[in-house]
């Protein structure tokens, strides 16, 4: 399992579109991908789960992945979260 902590770069409270793009990006990987914020750990491939996370500007989250392409998955999601705003 690979994980990395990142501060989310959003210009305002996250809307549906950035979350939908995040879910699409996570779904490109074979690995299981999770985003953790506080004590909530959500499957990054679940649109409903990700919407319930309520990400906001500068929120600190941990991206983790487990599987064949785990390193690429974490790097891809972290890059997106740093540059989404």
HTML snippet that shows the backbone in 3Dmol.js (N, CA, C, O; Angstrom):
<script src="https://3Dmol.org/build/3Dmol-min.js"></script>
<div id="view" style="width:600px;height:400px;position:relative"></div>
<script>
const pdb = `
ATOM      1  N   UNK A   1       0.840  -1.179   0.000  1.00  0.00           N
ATOM      2  CA  UNK A   1       0.000   0.000   0.000  1.00  0.00           C
ATOM      3  C   UNK A   1       0.884   1.241   0.000  1.00  0.00           C
ATOM      4  O   UNK A   1       1.885   1.314   0.713  1.00  0.00           O
ATOM      5  N   UNK A   2       0.494   2.202  -0.808  1.00  0.00           N
ATOM      6  CA  UNK A   2       1.202   3.468  -0.927  1.00  0.00           C
ATOM      7  C   UNK A   2       0.239   4.565  -0.485  1.00  0.00           C
ATOM      8  O   UNK A   2      -0.949   4.510  -0.803  1.00  0.00           O
ATOM      9  N   UNK A   3       0.739   5.559   0.245  1.00  0.00           N
ATOM     10  CA  UNK A   3      -0.121   6.674   0.622  1.00  0.00           C
ATOM     11  C   UNK A   3       0.689   7.967   0.660  1.00  0.00           C
ATOM     12  O   UNK A   3       1.911   7.959   0.810  1.00  0.00           O
ATOM     13  N   UNK A   4      -0.033   9.075   0.518  1.00  0.00           N
ATOM     14  CA  UNK A   4       0.592  10.404   0.569  1.00  0.00           C
ATOM     15  C   UNK A   4      -0.443  11.395   1.078  1.00  0.00           C
ATOM     16  O   UNK A   4      -1.616  11.331   0.709  1.00  0.00           O
ATOM     17  N   UNK A   5       0.002  12.307   1.924  1.00  0.00           N
ATOM     18  CA  UNK A   5      -0.873  13.350   2.448  1.00  0.00           C
ATOM     19  C   UNK A   5      -0.681  14.613   1.621  1.00  0.00           C
ATOM     20  O   UNK A   5       0.439  14.972   1.259  1.00  0.00           O
ATOM     21  N   UNK A   6      -1.800  15.284   1.327  1.00  0.00           N
ATOM     22  CA  UNK A   6      -1.775  16.463   0.463  1.00  0.00           C
ATOM     23  C   UNK A   6      -2.823  17.459   0.950  1.00  0.00           C
ATOM     24  O   UNK A   6      -3.843  17.069   1.517  1.00  0.00           O
ATOM     25  N   UNK A   7      -2.567  18.746   0.726  1.00  0.00           N
ATOM     26  CA  UNK A   7      -3.575  19.776   0.973  1.00  0.00           C
ATOM     27  C   UNK A   7      -4.295  20.029  -0.346  1.00  0.00           C
ATOM     28  O   UNK A   7      -3.668  20.265  -1.379  1.00  0.00           O
ATOM     29  N   UNK A   8      -5.620  19.976  -0.291  1.00  0.00           N
ATOM     30  CA  UNK A   8      -6.442  20.137  -1.480  1.00  0.00           C
ATOM     31  C   UNK A   8      -6.427  21.598  -1.924  1.00  0.00           C
ATOM     32  O   UNK A   8      -6.564  22.501  -1.099  1.00  0.00           O
ATOM     33  N   UNK A   9      -6.259  21.830  -3.226  1.00  0.00           N
ATOM     34  CA  UNK A   9      -6.257  23.176  -3.784  1.00  0.00           C
ATOM     35  C   UNK A   9      -7.568  23.418  -4.523  1.00  0.00           C
ATOM     36  O   UNK A   9      -7.686  23.129  -5.714  1.00  0.00           O
ATOM     37  N   UNK A  10      -8.552  23.951  -3.800  1.00  0.00           N
ATOM     38  CA  UNK A  10      -9.843  24.292  -4.397  1.00  0.00           C
ATOM     39  C   UNK A  10     -10.083  25.771  -4.188  1.00  0.00           C
ATOM     40  O   UNK A  10      -9.685  26.324  -3.162  1.00  0.00           O
ATOM     41  N   UNK A  11     -10.731  26.425  -5.146  1.00  0.00           N
ATOM     42  CA  UNK A  11     -10.995  27.848  -5.011  1.00  0.00           C
ATOM     43  C   UNK A  11     -12.187  28.110  -4.096  1.00  0.00           C
ATOM     44  O   UNK A  11     -12.298  29.199  -3.533  1.00  0.00           O
ATOM     45  N   UNK A  12     -13.070  27.144  -3.937  1.00  0.00           N
ATOM     46  CA  UNK A  12     -14.244  27.263  -3.066  1.00  0.00           C
ATOM     47  C   UNK A  12     -14.642  25.851  -2.654  1.00  0.00           C
ATOM     48  O   UNK A  12     -13.969  24.882  -3.008  1.00  0.00           O
ATOM     49  N   UNK A  13     -15.740  25.737  -1.903  1.00  0.00           N
ATOM     50  CA  UNK A  13     -16.203  24.402  -1.535  1.00  0.00           C
ATOM     51  C   UNK A  13     -16.372  23.579  -2.802  1.00  0.00           C
ATOM     52  O   UNK A  13     -16.854  24.065  -3.826  1.00  0.00           O
ATOM     53  N   UNK A  14     -15.966  22.332  -2.704  1.00  0.00           N
ATOM     54  CA  UNK A  14     -15.970  21.476  -3.886  1.00  0.00           C
ATOM     55  C   UNK A  14     -17.384  21.284  -4.417  1.00  0.00           C
ATOM     56  O   UNK A  14     -18.323  21.036  -3.660  1.00  0.00           O
ATOM     57  N   UNK A  15     -17.511  21.403  -5.711  1.00  0.00           N
ATOM     58  CA  UNK A  15     -18.785  21.176  -6.374  1.00  0.00           C
ATOM     59  C   UNK A  15     -18.748  19.803  -7.029  1.00  0.00           C
ATOM     60  O   UNK A  15     -17.740  19.100  -6.961  1.00  0.00           O
ATOM     61  N   UNK A  16     -19.841  19.431  -7.656  1.00  0.00           N
ATOM     62  CA  UNK A  16     -19.965  18.099  -8.241  1.00  0.00           C
ATOM     63  C   UNK A  16     -18.929  17.842  -9.333  1.00  0.00           C
ATOM     64  O   UNK A  16     -18.392  16.737  -9.405  1.00  0.00           O
ATOM     65  N   UNK A  17     -18.636  18.809 -10.172  1.00  0.00           N
ATOM     66  CA  UNK A  17     -17.747  18.557 -11.297  1.00  0.00           C
ATOM     67  C   UNK A  17     -16.339  18.142 -10.884  1.00  0.00           C
ATOM     68  O   UNK A  17     -15.857  17.131 -11.394  1.00  0.00           O
ATOM     69  N   UNK A  18     -15.644  18.856  -9.989  1.00  0.00           N
ATOM     70  CA  UNK A  18     -14.308  18.401  -9.584  1.00  0.00           C
ATOM     71  C   UNK A  18     -14.333  17.019  -8.933  1.00  0.00           C
ATOM     72  O   UNK A  18     -13.405  16.231  -9.109  1.00  0.00           O
ATOM     73  N   UNK A  19     -15.389  16.728  -8.185  1.00  0.00           N
ATOM     74  CA  UNK A  19     -15.498  15.407  -7.554  1.00  0.00           C
ATOM     75  C   UNK A  19     -15.711  14.340  -8.625  1.00  0.00           C
ATOM     76  O   UNK A  19     -15.121  13.262  -8.555  1.00  0.00           O
ATOM     77  N   UNK A  20     -16.545  14.636  -9.606  1.00  0.00           N
ATOM     78  CA  UNK A  20     -16.794  13.677 -10.685  1.00  0.00           C
ATOM     79  C   UNK A  20     -15.504  13.386 -11.453  1.00  0.00           C
ATOM     80  O   UNK A  20     -15.242  12.236 -11.808  1.00  0.00           O
ATOM     81  N   UNK A  21     -14.704  14.410 -11.710  1.00  0.00           N
ATOM     82  CA  UNK A  21     -13.432  14.226 -12.403  1.00  0.00           C
ATOM     83  C   UNK A  21     -12.489  13.386 -11.545  1.00  0.00           C
ATOM     84  O   UNK A  21     -11.791  12.513 -12.060  1.00  0.00           O
ATOM     85  N   UNK A  22     -12.467  13.646 -10.247  1.00  0.00           N
ATOM     86  CA  UNK A  22     -11.636  12.863  -9.332  1.00  0.00           C
ATOM     87  C   UNK A  22     -12.024  11.388  -9.371  1.00  0.00           C
ATOM     88  O   UNK A  22     -11.153  10.520  -9.422  1.00  0.00           O
ATOM     89  N   UNK A  23     -13.315  11.100  -9.347  1.00  0.00           N
ATOM     90  CA  UNK A  23     -13.797   9.721  -9.413  1.00  0.00           C
ATOM     91  C   UNK A  23     -13.405   9.081 -10.746  1.00  0.00           C
ATOM     92  O   UNK A  23     -13.009   7.915 -10.779  1.00  0.00           O
ATOM     93  N   UNK A  24     -13.511   9.828 -11.832  1.00  0.00           N
ATOM     94  CA  UNK A  24     -13.100   9.310 -13.140  1.00  0.00           C
ATOM     95  C   UNK A  24     -11.613   8.987 -13.158  1.00  0.00           C
ATOM     96  O   UNK A  24     -11.205   7.948 -13.678  1.00  0.00           O
ATOM     97  N   UNK A  25     -10.805   9.873 -12.591  1.00  0.00           N
ATOM     98  CA  UNK A  25      -9.357   9.638 -12.538  1.00  0.00           C
ATOM     99  C   UNK A  25      -9.054   8.396 -11.710  1.00  0.00           C
ATOM    100  O   UNK A  25      -8.251   7.558 -12.123  1.00  0.00           O
ATOM    101  N   UNK A  26      -9.679   8.269 -10.559  1.00  0.00           N
ATOM    102  CA  UNK A  26      -9.446   7.112  -9.690  1.00  0.00           C
ATOM    103  C   UNK A  26      -9.860   5.816 -10.393  1.00  0.00           C
ATOM    104  O   UNK A  26      -9.222   4.777 -10.223  1.00  0.00           O
ATOM    105  N   UNK A  27     -10.921   5.890 -11.173  1.00  0.00           N
ATOM    106  CA  UNK A  27     -11.440   4.698 -11.856  1.00  0.00           C
ATOM    107  C   UNK A  27     -10.536   4.226 -12.992  1.00  0.00           C
ATOM    108  O   UNK A  27     -10.713   3.115 -13.490  1.00  0.00           O
ATOM    109  N   UNK A  28      -9.582   5.039 -13.407  1.00  0.00           N
ATOM    110  CA  UNK A  28      -8.657   4.644 -14.464  1.00  0.00           C
ATOM    111  C   UNK A  28      -7.621   3.640 -13.967  1.00  0.00           C
ATOM    112  O   UNK A  28      -6.941   2.996 -14.766  1.00  0.00           O
ATOM    113  N   UNK A  29      -7.505   3.510 -12.657  1.00  0.00           N
ATOM    114  CA  UNK A  29      -6.495   2.630 -12.074  1.00  0.00           C
ATOM    115  C   UNK A  29      -7.115   1.320 -11.609  1.00  0.00           C
ATOM    116  O   UNK A  29      -8.268   1.280 -11.180  1.00  0.00           O
ATOM    117  N   UNK A  30      -6.341   0.262 -11.702  1.00  0.00           N
ATOM    118  CA  UNK A  30      -6.814  -1.040 -11.240  1.00  0.00           C
ATOM    119  C   UNK A  30      -6.809  -1.134  -9.726  1.00  0.00           C
ATOM    120  O   UNK A  30      -7.609  -1.867  -9.145  1.00  0.00           O
ATOM    121  N   UNK A  31      -5.918  -0.402  -9.086  1.00  0.00           N
ATOM    122  CA  UNK A  31      -5.787  -0.449  -7.632  1.00  0.00           C
ATOM    123  C   UNK A  31      -7.039   0.073  -6.939  1.00  0.00           C
ATOM    124  O   UNK A  31      -7.818   0.837  -7.510  1.00  0.00           O
ATOM    125  N   UNK A  32      -7.210  -0.357  -5.699  1.00  0.00           N
ATOM    126  CA  UNK A  32      -8.239   0.227  -4.845  1.00  0.00           C
ATOM    127  C   UNK A  32      -7.666   1.556  -4.347  1.00  0.00           C
ATOM    128  O   UNK A  32      -6.551   1.603  -3.828  1.00  0.00           O
ATOM    129  N   UNK A  33      -8.441   2.636  -4.509  1.00  0.00           N
ATOM    130  CA  UNK A  33      -7.964   3.973  -4.174  1.00  0.00           C
ATOM    131  C   UNK A  33      -8.899   4.570  -3.118  1.00  0.00           C
ATOM    132  O   UNK A  33     -10.122   4.516  -3.247  1.00  0.00           O
ATOM    133  N   UNK A  34      -8.291   5.143  -2.065  1.00  0.00           N
ATOM    134  CA  UNK A  34      -9.069   5.723  -0.977  1.00  0.00           C
ATOM    135  C   UNK A  34      -8.586   7.136  -0.681  1.00  0.00           C
ATOM    136  O   UNK A  34      -7.412   7.460  -0.855  1.00  0.00           O
ATOM    137  N   UNK A  35      -9.516   7.965  -0.232  1.00  0.00           N
ATOM    138  CA  UNK A  35      -9.201   9.305   0.252  1.00  0.00           C
ATOM    139  C   UNK A  35      -9.674   9.363   1.700  1.00  0.00           C
ATOM    140  O   UNK A  35     -10.820   9.032   2.007  1.00  0.00           O
ATOM    141  N   UNK A  36      -8.784   9.785   2.575  1.00  0.00           N
ATOM    142  CA  UNK A  36      -9.138   9.893   3.981  1.00  0.00           C
ATOM    143  C   UNK A  36      -9.033  11.339   4.432  1.00  0.00           C
ATOM    144  O   UNK A  36      -8.031  12.012   4.191  1.00  0.00           O
ATOM    145  N   UNK A  37     -10.080  11.799   5.088  1.00  0.00           N
ATOM    146  CA  UNK A  37     -10.122  13.136   5.665  1.00  0.00           C
ATOM    147  C   UNK A  37     -10.657  12.983   7.081  1.00  0.00           C
ATOM    148  O   UNK A  37     -11.794  12.556   7.280  1.00  0.00           O
ATOM    149  N   UNK A  38      -9.836  13.330   8.060  1.00  0.00           N
ATOM    150  CA  UNK A  38     -10.231  13.089   9.450  1.00  0.00           C
ATOM    151  C   UNK A  38     -10.368  11.597   9.674  1.00  0.00           C
ATOM    152  O   UNK A  38      -9.454  10.832   9.365  1.00  0.00           O
ATOM    153  N   UNK A  39     -11.504  11.178  10.211  1.00  0.00           N
ATOM    154  CA  UNK A  39     -11.706   9.748  10.435  1.00  0.00           C
ATOM    155  C   UNK A  39     -12.587   9.107   9.362  1.00  0.00           C
ATOM    156  O   UNK A  39     -13.015   7.963   9.516  1.00  0.00           O
ATOM    157  N   UNK A  40     -12.860   9.837   8.274  1.00  0.00           N
ATOM    158  CA  UNK A  40     -13.613   9.280   7.141  1.00  0.00           C
ATOM    159  C   UNK A  40     -12.648   8.755   6.099  1.00  0.00           C
ATOM    160  O   UNK A  40     -11.766   9.485   5.648  1.00  0.00           O
ATOM    161  N   UNK A  41     -12.805   7.493   5.710  1.00  0.00           N
ATOM    162  CA  UNK A  41     -11.996   6.889   4.640  1.00  0.00           C
ATOM    163  C   UNK A  41     -12.959   6.434   3.551  1.00  0.00           C
ATOM    164  O   UNK A  41     -13.779   5.541   3.766  1.00  0.00           O
ATOM    165  N   UNK A  42     -12.851   7.052   2.389  1.00  0.00           N
ATOM    166  CA  UNK A  42     -13.819   6.861   1.313  1.00  0.00           C
ATOM    167  C   UNK A  42     -13.160   6.238   0.083  1.00  0.00           C
ATOM    168  O   UNK A  42     -12.028   6.567  -0.269  1.00  0.00           O
ATOM    169  N   UNK A  43     -13.893   5.334  -0.558  1.00  0.00           N
ATOM    170  CA  UNK A  43     -13.474   4.763  -1.830  1.00  0.00           C
ATOM    171  C   UNK A  43     -13.507   5.883  -2.869  1.00  0.00           C
ATOM    172  O   UNK A  43     -14.569   6.441  -3.143  1.00  0.00           O
ATOM    173  N   UNK A  44     -12.358   6.212  -3.445  1.00  0.00           N
ATOM    174  CA  UNK A  44     -12.269   7.328  -4.388  1.00  0.00           C
ATOM    175  C   UNK A  44     -12.991   7.044  -5.703  1.00  0.00           C
ATOM    176  O   UNK A  44     -13.151   7.950  -6.521  1.00  0.00           O
ATOM    177  N   UNK A  45     -13.423   5.819  -5.919  1.00  0.00           N
ATOM    178  CA  UNK A  45     -14.144   5.467  -7.146  1.00  0.00           C
ATOM    179  C   UNK A  45     -15.652   5.575  -6.956  1.00  0.00           C
ATOM    180  O   UNK A  45     -16.412   5.293  -7.882  1.00  0.00           O
ATOM    181  N   UNK A  46     -16.094   5.981  -5.764  1.00  0.00           N
ATOM    182  CA  UNK A  46     -17.515   6.107  -5.448  1.00  0.00           C
ATOM    183  C   UNK A  46     -17.932   7.573  -5.460  1.00  0.00           C
ATOM    184  O   UNK A  46     -17.497   8.353  -4.613  1.00  0.00           O
ATOM    185  N   UNK A  47     -18.775   7.947  -6.421  1.00  0.00           N
ATOM    186  CA  UNK A  47     -19.203   9.346  -6.522  1.00  0.00           C
ATOM    187  C   UNK A  47     -19.977   9.771  -5.281  1.00  0.00           C
ATOM    188  O   UNK A  47     -19.769  10.874  -4.777  1.00  0.00           O
ATOM    189  N   UNK A  48     -20.857   8.926  -4.785  1.00  0.00           N
ATOM    190  CA  UNK A  48     -21.638   9.282  -3.597  1.00  0.00           C
ATOM    191  C   UNK A  48     -20.742   9.399  -2.365  1.00  0.00           C
ATOM    192  O   UNK A  48     -20.910  10.305  -1.549  1.00  0.00           O
ATOM    193  N   UNK A  49     -19.808   8.492  -2.241  1.00  0.00           N
ATOM    194  CA  UNK A  49     -18.878   8.546  -1.120  1.00  0.00           C
ATOM    195  C   UNK A  49     -18.045   9.808  -1.158  1.00  0.00           C
ATOM    196  O   UNK A  49     -17.866  10.470  -0.136  1.00  0.00           O
ATOM    197  N   UNK A  50     -17.535  10.145  -2.333  1.00  0.00           N
ATOM    198  CA  UNK A  50     -16.693  11.327  -2.462  1.00  0.00           C
ATOM    199  C   UNK A  50     -17.486  12.613  -2.213  1.00  0.00           C
ATOM    200  O   UNK A  50     -16.961  13.555  -1.620  1.00  0.00           O
ATOM    201  N   UNK A  51     -18.738  12.658  -2.656  1.00  0.00           N
ATOM    202  CA  UNK A  51     -19.571  13.832  -2.394  1.00  0.00           C
ATOM    203  C   UNK A  51     -19.791  13.999  -0.891  1.00  0.00           C
ATOM    204  O   UNK A  51     -19.871  15.124  -0.398  1.00  0.00           O
ATOM    205  N   UNK A  52     -19.887  12.897  -0.168  1.00  0.00           N
ATOM    206  CA  UNK A  52     -20.133  12.963   1.277  1.00  0.00           C
ATOM    207  C   UNK A  52     -18.897  13.419   2.050  1.00  0.00           C
ATOM    208  O   UNK A  52     -19.001  13.804   3.215  1.00  0.00           O
ATOM    209  N   UNK A  53     -17.744  13.377   1.418  1.00  0.00           N
ATOM    210  CA  UNK A  53     -16.505  13.750   2.104  1.00  0.00           C
ATOM    211  C   UNK A  53     -16.438  15.253   2.377  1.00  0.00           C
ATOM    212  O   UNK A  53     -15.850  15.675   3.373  1.00  0.00           O
ATOM    213  N   UNK A  54     -17.030  16.055   1.508  1.00  0.00           N
ATOM    214  CA  UNK A  54     -17.080  17.495   1.725  1.00  0.00           C
ATOM    215  C   UNK A  54     -15.717  18.167   1.726  1.00  0.00           C
ATOM    216  O   UNK A  54     -15.389  18.896   2.662  1.00  0.00           O
ATOM    217  N   UNK A  55     -14.925  17.934   0.697  1.00  0.00           N
ATOM    218  CA  UNK A  55     -13.597  18.556   0.599  1.00  0.00           C
ATOM    219  C   UNK A  55     -13.708  20.064   0.472  1.00  0.00           C
ATOM    220  O   UNK A  55     -14.647  20.576  -0.136  1.00  0.00           O
ATOM    221  N   UNK A  56     -12.751  20.771   1.045  1.00  0.00           N
ATOM    222  CA  UNK A  56     -12.727  22.224   0.943  1.00  0.00           C
ATOM    223  C   UNK A  56     -11.287  22.698   0.748  1.00  0.00           C
ATOM    224  O   UNK A  56     -10.341  21.923   0.889  1.00  0.00           O
ATOM    225  N   UNK A  57     -11.138  23.976   0.424  1.00  0.00           N
ATOM    226  CA  UNK A  57      -9.822  24.568   0.193  1.00  0.00           C
ATOM    227  C   UNK A  57      -8.891  24.277   1.368  1.00  0.00           C
ATOM    228  O   UNK A  57      -9.260  24.453   2.529  1.00  0.00           O
ATOM    229  N   UNK A  58      -7.695  23.834   1.049  1.00  0.00           N
ATOM    230  CA  UNK A  58      -6.638  23.545   2.016  1.00  0.00           C
ATOM    231  C   UNK A  58      -6.941  22.391   2.972  1.00  0.00           C
ATOM    232  O   UNK A  58      -6.222  22.202   3.953  1.00  0.00           O
ATOM    233  N   UNK A  59      -7.990  21.622   2.702  1.00  0.00           N
ATOM    234  CA  UNK A  59      -8.258  20.444   3.526  1.00  0.00           C
ATOM    235  C   UNK A  59      -7.096  19.469   3.369  1.00  0.00           C
ATOM    236  O   UNK A  59      -6.615  19.244   2.259  1.00  0.00           O
ATOM    237  N   UNK A  60      -6.649  18.896   4.473  1.00  0.00           N
ATOM    238  CA  UNK A  60      -5.571  17.920   4.415  1.00  0.00           C
ATOM    239  C   UNK A  60      -6.191  16.530   4.291  1.00  0.00           C
ATOM    240  O   UNK A  60      -6.984  16.117   5.137  1.00  0.00           O
ATOM    241  N   UNK A  61      -5.826  15.822   3.241  1.00  0.00           N
ATOM    242  CA  UNK A  61      -6.345  14.474   3.013  1.00  0.00           C
ATOM    243  C   UNK A  61      -5.178  13.528   2.749  1.00  0.00           C
ATOM    244  O   UNK A  61      -4.094  13.941   2.338  1.00  0.00           O
ATOM    245  N   UNK A  62      -5.431  12.272   2.994  1.00  0.00           N
ATOM    246  CA  UNK A  62      -4.451  11.242   2.682  1.00  0.00           C
ATOM    247  C   UNK A  62      -5.004  10.387   1.555  1.00  0.00           C
ATOM    248  O   UNK A  62      -6.104   9.842   1.655  1.00  0.00           O
ATOM    249  N   UNK A  63      -4.240  10.277   0.494  1.00  0.00           N
ATOM    250  CA  UNK A  63      -4.595   9.442  -0.650  1.00  0.00           C
ATOM    251  C   UNK A  63      -3.824   8.140  -0.499  1.00  0.00           C
ATOM    252  O   UNK A  63      -2.607   8.153  -0.313  1.00  0.00           O
ATOM    253  N   UNK A  64      -4.526   7.020  -0.577  1.00  0.00           N
ATOM    254  CA  UNK A  64      -3.848   5.732  -0.489  1.00  0.00           C
ATOM    255  C   UNK A  64      -4.378   4.806  -1.574  1.00  0.00           C
ATOM    256  O   UNK A  64      -5.514   4.936  -2.030  1.00  0.00           O
ATOM    257  N   UNK A  65      -3.533   3.878  -1.970  1.00  0.00           N
ATOM    258  CA  UNK A  65      -3.920   2.911  -2.999  1.00  0.00           C
ATOM    259  C   UNK A  65      -3.247   1.583  -2.706  1.00  0.00           C
ATOM    260  O   UNK A  65      -2.157   1.521  -2.136  1.00  0.00           O
ATOM    261  N   UNK A  66      -3.926   0.534  -3.110  1.00  0.00           N
ATOM    262  CA  UNK A  66      -3.391  -0.804  -2.928  1.00  0.00           C
ATOM    263  C   UNK A  66      -3.698  -1.614  -4.184  1.00  0.00           C
ATOM    264  O   UNK A  66      -4.858  -1.780  -4.562  1.00  0.00           O
ATOM    265  N   UNK A  67      -2.652  -2.110  -4.817  1.00  0.00           N
ATOM    266  CA  UNK A  67      -2.847  -2.898  -6.022  1.00  0.00           C
ATOM    267  C   UNK A  67      -1.677  -2.767  -6.973  1.00  0.00           C
ATOM    268  O   UNK A  67      -0.624  -2.228  -6.632  1.00  0.00           O
ATOM    269  N   UNK A  68      -1.888  -3.270  -8.159  1.00  0.00           N
ATOM    270  CA  UNK A  68      -0.835  -3.370  -9.169  1.00  0.00           C
ATOM    271  C   UNK A  68      -0.236  -2.021  -9.563  1.00  0.00           C
ATOM    272  O   UNK A  68       0.976  -1.913  -9.751  1.00  0.00           O
ATOM    273  N   UNK A  69      -1.075  -0.995  -9.689  1.00  0.00           N
ATOM    274  CA  UNK A  69      -0.596   0.320 -10.123  1.00  0.00           C
ATOM    275  C   UNK A  69      -0.741   1.359  -9.014  1.00  0.00           C
ATOM    276  O   UNK A  69      -1.038   2.524  -9.279  1.00  0.00           O
ATOM    277  N   UNK A  70      -0.531   0.929  -7.771  1.00  0.00           N
ATOM    278  CA  UNK A  70      -0.772   1.801  -6.612  1.00  0.00           C
ATOM    279  C   UNK A  70       0.045   3.090  -6.630  1.00  0.00           C
ATOM    280  O   UNK A  70      -0.475   4.155  -6.297  1.00  0.00           O
ATOM    281  N   UNK A  71       1.306   3.006  -7.011  1.00  0.00           N
ATOM    282  CA  UNK A  71       2.150   4.209  -7.029  1.00  0.00           C
ATOM    283  C   UNK A  71       1.621   5.218  -8.041  1.00  0.00           C
ATOM    284  O   UNK A  71       1.512   6.404  -7.733  1.00  0.00           O
ATOM    285  N   UNK A  72       1.293   4.760  -9.240  1.00  0.00           N
ATOM    286  CA  UNK A  72       0.754   5.650 -10.272  1.00  0.00           C
ATOM    287  C   UNK A  72      -0.585   6.245  -9.829  1.00  0.00           C
ATOM    288  O   UNK A  72      -0.866   7.414 -10.091  1.00  0.00           O
ATOM    289  N   UNK A  73      -1.401   5.444  -9.164  1.00  0.00           N
ATOM    290  CA  UNK A  73      -2.707   5.920  -8.703  1.00  0.00           C
ATOM    291  C   UNK A  73      -2.546   7.051  -7.702  1.00  0.00           C
ATOM    292  O   UNK A  73      -3.189   8.092  -7.839  1.00  0.00           O
ATOM    293  N   UNK A  74      -1.702   6.863  -6.704  1.00  0.00           N
ATOM    294  CA  UNK A  74      -1.501   7.903  -5.687  1.00  0.00           C
ATOM    295  C   UNK A  74      -0.925   9.158  -6.324  1.00  0.00           C
ATOM    296  O   UNK A  74      -1.391  10.262  -6.042  1.00  0.00           O
ATOM    297  N   UNK A  75       0.072   9.007  -7.172  1.00  0.00           N
ATOM    298  CA  UNK A  75       0.676  10.171  -7.828  1.00  0.00           C
ATOM    299  C   UNK A  75      -0.344  10.924  -8.679  1.00  0.00           C
ATOM    300  O   UNK A  75      -0.376  12.155  -8.663  1.00  0.00           O
ATOM    301  N   UNK A  76      -1.167  10.201  -9.414  1.00  0.00           N
ATOM    302  CA  UNK A  76      -2.168  10.835 -10.273  1.00  0.00           C
ATOM    303  C   UNK A  76      -3.224  11.589  -9.489  1.00  0.00           C
ATOM    304  O   UNK A  76      -3.585  12.708  -9.854  1.00  0.00           O
ATOM    305  N   UNK A  77      -3.725  10.993  -8.416  1.00  0.00           N
ATOM    306  CA  UNK A  77      -4.765  11.629  -7.606  1.00  0.00           C
ATOM    307  C   UNK A  77      -4.184  12.828  -6.844  1.00  0.00           C
ATOM    308  O   UNK A  77      -4.816  13.882  -6.771  1.00  0.00           O
ATOM    309  N   UNK A  78      -2.992  12.668  -6.282  1.00  0.00           N
ATOM    310  CA  UNK A  78      -2.354  13.776  -5.559  1.00  0.00           C
ATOM    311  C   UNK A  78      -2.118  14.948  -6.509  1.00  0.00           C
ATOM    312  O   UNK A  78      -2.378  16.096  -6.150  1.00  0.00           O
ATOM    313  N   UNK A  79      -1.636  14.674  -7.693  1.00  0.00           N
ATOM    314  CA  UNK A  79      -1.423  15.741  -8.679  1.00  0.00           C
ATOM    315  C   UNK A  79      -2.717  16.470  -8.991  1.00  0.00           C
ATOM    316  O   UNK A  79      -2.738  17.699  -9.057  1.00  0.00           O
ATOM    317  N   UNK A  80      -3.791  15.727  -9.181  1.00  0.00           N
ATOM    318  CA  UNK A  80      -5.088  16.341  -9.468  1.00  0.00           C
ATOM    319  C   UNK A  80      -5.532  17.228  -8.302  1.00  0.00           C
ATOM    320  O   UNK A  80      -5.958  18.363  -8.514  1.00  0.00           O
ATOM    321  N   UNK A  81      -5.434  16.715  -7.076  1.00  0.00           N
ATOM    322  CA  UNK A  81      -5.879  17.473  -5.911  1.00  0.00           C
ATOM    323  C   UNK A  81      -5.075  18.749  -5.691  1.00  0.00           C
ATOM    324  O   UNK A  81      -5.607  19.743  -5.197  1.00  0.00           O
ATOM    325  N   UNK A  82      -3.807  18.723  -6.053  1.00  0.00           N
ATOM    326  CA  UNK A  82      -2.960  19.925  -5.918  1.00  0.00           C
ATOM    327  C   UNK A  82      -3.281  20.978  -6.972  1.00  0.00           C
ATOM    328  O   UNK A  82      -3.042  22.166  -6.756  1.00  0.00           O
ATOM    329  N   UNK A  83      -3.819  20.552  -8.104  1.00  0.00           N
ATOM    330  CA  UNK A  83      -3.989  21.453  -9.248  1.00  0.00           C
ATOM    331  C   UNK A  83      -5.431  21.675  -9.663  1.00  0.00           C
ATOM    332  O   UNK A  83      -5.668  22.308 -10.692  1.00  0.00           O
ATOM    333  N   UNK A  84      -6.404  21.182  -8.907  1.00  0.00           N
ATOM    334  CA  UNK A  84      -7.805  21.268  -9.305  1.00  0.00           C
ATOM    335  C   UNK A  84      -8.330  22.699  -9.279  1.00  0.00           C
ATOM    336  O   UNK A  84      -9.236  23.032 -10.043  1.00  0.00           O
ATOM    337  N   UNK A  85      -7.794  23.527  -8.440  1.00  0.00           N
ATOM    338  CA  UNK A  85      -8.290  24.906  -8.311  1.00  0.00           C
ATOM    339  C   UNK A  85      -7.648  25.777  -9.283  1.00  0.00           C
ATOM    340  O   UNK A  85      -7.938  26.973  -9.326  1.00  0.00           O
TER     341      UNK A  85
END
`;
const viewer = $3Dmol.createViewer("view");
viewer.addModel(pdb, "pdb");
viewer.setStyle({}, {cartoon: {color: "spectrum"}});
viewer.zoomTo();
viewer.render();
</script>
